[in-house]
């Protein structure tokens, strides 16, 4: 899972980034809205954490512009602006959550888990996506399970599963894998090798090869 963090306070930015990396999220952090804006339009993110009072456009303005351009990546504001009117403005800008500073990092973890879970389940209350062959995907901890046992996967293999489930029922092309898993051009042969290694760890035909088009996990 890849997270964009916009926070101009150095100590807090470092603390949040280190905490999230320990939770095995991939984090790219920025201190200005201009740099964050450029990154949002050049790379894929699963979630955005946005401070409001930052150099350049404030976080509200940044998210409004991003939403106008059709980017629907979930966004959580983390801000010292605690008035109700500020919260209303944040939600109008298009955020899915609003965290008031100071906050506990465990609270941040729970809010992130909920935002990402909602992205997979579209409001469902269960913590699992049921898959064929006795597999389940834990949307709270982002694990693939066979029964009650966690399937041991590398970081890249987990990212591939995440990507396939974000597009569950649709075919995921090499271009989508390049953007959402690697964040850069990767030779299609290397993508195929990684997916074949992953498929060997999974019994049955959970990940289906759509010849000439890509791969899919069916709904």
C-alpha positions as CSV (number, residue, x, y, z in Angstrom):
1,X,0.0,0.0,0.0
2,X,1.4,3.3,-1.1
3,X,0.7,6.5,0.9
4,X,1.4,10.1,0.1
5,X,2.1,12.3,3.1
6,X,2.0,16.1,2.9
7,X,3.3,17.6,6.2
8,X,5.6,20.6,6.5
9,X,6.5,20.1,10.2
10,X,9.7,18.1,9.9
11,X,9.6,16.2,13.2
12,X,6.0,15.1,12.7
13,X,6.6,14.2,9.1
14,X,9.6,12.0,10.0
15,X,7.7,10.4,12.9
16,X,4.6,9.5,10.8
17,X,6.7,8.2,7.9
18,X,8.8,6.0,10.2
19,X,5.7,4.7,11.9
20,X,3.9,3.8,8.7
21,X,7.0,2.2,7.2
22,X,7.2,0.0,10.2
23,X,3.6,-1.1,9.4
24,X,4.9,-2.0,5.9
25,X,3.3,0.8,4.0
26,X,5.3,2.5,1.3
27,X,5.4,6.3,2.1
28,X,6.4,9.3,0.0
29,X,6.5,12.5,2.0
30,X,6.4,16.1,0.9
31,X,6.5,19.5,2.7
32,X,4.9,21.7,0.0
33,X,1.6,21.4,-1.8
34,X,3.4,22.0,-5.1
35,X,5.6,19.0,-4.7
36,X,2.7,16.9,-3.5
37,X,0.6,18.0,-6.5
38,X,3.2,17.0,-9.0
39,X,3.6,13.6,-7.3
40,X,-0.2,12.9,-7.3
41,X,-0.4,13.5,-11.0
42,X,2.7,11.5,-11.9
43,X,2.4,8.4,-9.6
44,X,-0.2,6.1,-8.1
45,X,-1.2,6.2,-4.4
46,X,-3.7,4.2,-2.4
47,X,-4.2,7.0,0.2
48,X,-3.3,10.7,0.8
49,X,-2.5,12.2,4.2
50,X,-2.7,15.9,3.9
51,X,-1.9,18.7,6.3
52,X,-3.8,21.9,5.6
53,X,-1.5,24.7,6.6
54,X,1.4,24.0,4.2
55,X,3.6,26.2,1.9
56,X,1.8,27.0,-1.4
57,X,-1.9,26.1,-1.8
58,X,-3.4,24.9,1.5
59,X,-4.5,21.2,1.8
60,X,-8.2,22.0,1.2
61,X,-7.3,23.8,-2.1
62,X,-5.0,21.0,-3.2
63,X,-7.6,18.3,-2.7
64,X,-10.3,20.4,-4.4
65,X,-8.1,20.7,-7.5
66,X,-7.2,17.0,-7.4
67,X,-10.9,16.1,-7.2
68,X,-11.8,18.4,-10.1
69,X,-9.3,16.5,-12.2
70,X,-11.1,13.2,-11.5
71,X,-8.6,11.7,-9.0
72,X,-10.6,9.8,-6.3
73,X,-7.8,8.5,-4.1
74,X,-9.0,8.5,-0.5
75,X,-7.7,11.5,1.5
76,X,-7.4,12.1,5.2
77,X,-6.7,15.6,6.6
78,X,-4.3,15.8,9.6
79,X,-4.5,19.3,10.9
80,X,-4.4,21.7,13.8
81,X,-7.5,23.4,12.5
82,X,-10.1,22.1,14.9
83,X,-13.2,24.3,14.4
84,X,-16.3,22.7,13.1
85,X,-16.3,25.0,10.1
86,X,-12.8,23.7,9.2
87,X,-14.1,20.1,9.3
88,X,-17.0,21.0,7.1
89,X,-14.6,22.6,4.6
90,X,-12.4,19.5,4.6
91,X,-15.3,17.2,3.9
92,X,-16.6,19.5,1.2
93,X,-13.1,19.4,-0.4
94,X,-13.5,15.6,-0.7
95,X,-11.7,14.0,2.3
96,X,-12.9,10.7,3.8
97,X,-11.7,11.5,7.3
98,X,-10.3,14.4,9.4
99,X,-7.8,14.0,12.2
100,X,-7.2,16.8,14.7
101,X,-3.6,17.4,15.9
102,X,-2.2,16.3,18.2
103,X,-3.1,12.7,17.6
104,X,-1.9,9.3,18.7
105,X,-0.2,7.3,15.9
106,X,-2.4,4.3,16.8
107,X,-5.4,6.4,16.0
108,X,-3.8,7.3,12.7
109,X,-3.2,3.6,12.0
110,X,-6.9,2.8,12.6
111,X,-8.2,5.6,10.5
112,X,-5.9,4.5,7.6
113,X,-7.1,0.9,7.9
114,X,-10.7,2.0,7.7
115,X,-10.1,4.3,4.7
116,X,-8.4,1.5,2.8
117,X,-10.9,-1.1,3.8
118,X,-13.7,1.1,2.5
119,X,-11.9,1.4,-0.8
120,X,-12.1,-2.4,-1.2
121,X,-15.5,-3.1,0.2
122,X,-17.5,-0.1,-0.8
123,X,-19.2,0.3,2.6
124,X,-19.5,-3.4,3.5
125,X,-19.1,-4.2,7.2
126,X,-17.1,-7.4,6.9
127,X,-13.3,-7.3,7.3
128,X,-12.8,-10.0,4.6
129,X,-13.2,-10.5,0.9
130,X,-14.2,-14.1,0.3
131,X,-12.3,-15.6,-2.7
132,X,-12.5,-18.9,-4.5
133,X,-10.5,-21.9,-3.4
134,X,-11.0,-21.3,0.3
135,X,-9.0,-18.0,0.2
136,X,-9.9,-14.8,2.0
137,X,-8.4,-11.3,1.9
138,X,-8.1,-9.5,5.2
139,X,-8.9,-5.9,4.4
140,X,-7.9,-4.7,7.9
141,X,-4.3,-6.1,7.9
142,X,-4.0,-6.6,4.1
143,X,-3.1,-10.3,4.3
144,X,-4.1,-13.2,2.0
145,X,-5.4,-16.1,4.0
146,X,-6.0,-19.8,3.3
147,X,-8.5,-20.8,5.9
148,X,-7.0,-19.2,9.0
149,X,-3.4,-19.3,7.8
150,X,-1.6,-16.3,6.3
151,X,-0.1,-17.0,2.9
152,X,3.6,-16.0,3.1
153,X,4.2,-13.4,0.4
154,X,7.0,-11.1,-0.5
155,X,6.3,-7.3,-0.5
156,X,6.0,-7.2,-4.2
157,X,3.6,-10.2,-4.2
158,X,1.4,-8.5,-1.6
159,X,1.3,-5.4,-3.8
160,X,0.3,-7.5,-6.8
161,X,-2.6,-9.1,-4.8
162,X,-3.6,-5.6,-3.6
163,X,-3.7,-4.3,-7.2
164,X,-5.7,-7.3,-8.5
165,X,-8.3,-6.9,-5.7
166,X,-8.6,-3.1,-6.3
167,X,-9.7,-4.1,-9.8
168,X,-11.4,-7.3,-8.9
169,X,-13.6,-8.6,-11.7
170,X,-11.6,-6.6,-14.3
171,X,-8.5,-7.4,-16.2
172,X,-5.3,-5.8,-14.9
173,X,-2.8,-5.0,-17.7
174,X,1.0,-4.6,-17.6
175,X,0.5,-0.9,-17.7
176,X,-1.7,-0.9,-14.6
177,X,0.8,-3.1,-12.7
178,X,3.7,-0.8,-13.7
179,X,1.8,2.2,-12.4
180,X,0.3,0.8,-9.2
181,X,2.9,-1.8,-8.1
182,X,6.2,-0.6,-9.4
183,X,5.5,3.1,-10.0
184,X,7.7,3.0,-13.1
185,X,8.3,1.1,-16.3
186,X,9.1,-2.6,-15.8
187,X,9.8,-5.0,-18.5
188,X,6.6,-7.1,-19.1
189,X,8.7,-10.3,-18.8
190,X,9.7,-9.4,-15.3
191,X,6.0,-8.8,-14.4
192,X,5.1,-12.1,-15.8
193,X,7.9,-13.9,-13.8
194,X,6.7,-12.2,-10.6
195,X,3.1,-13.2,-11.1
196,X,4.0,-16.8,-12.1
197,X,6.0,-17.1,-8.8
198,X,3.0,-15.8,-6.9
199,X,0.6,-18.2,-8.6
200,X,2.8,-21.1,-7.6
201,X,2.3,-20.2,-4.0
202,X,-1.5,-20.2,-4.4
203,X,-3.5,-23.4,-4.9
204,X,-6.0,-23.6,-7.7
205,X,-6.7,-20.8,-10.2
206,X,-7.3,-17.8,-8.0
207,X,-5.3,-15.5,-10.3
208,X,-6.4,-16.1,-13.9
209,X,-4.3,-15.3,-16.9
210,X,-6.3,-13.6,-19.7
211,X,-4.1,-14.3,-22.6
212,X,-2.9,-11.1,-24.4
213,X,-4.6,-8.8,-21.9
214,X,-3.4,-9.4,-18.4
215,X,-4.6,-11.0,-15.2
216,X,-7.7,-11.0,-13.0
217,X,-9.2,-12.2,-9.8
218,X,-12.9,-12.9,-10.4
219,X,-15.7,-11.6,-8.2
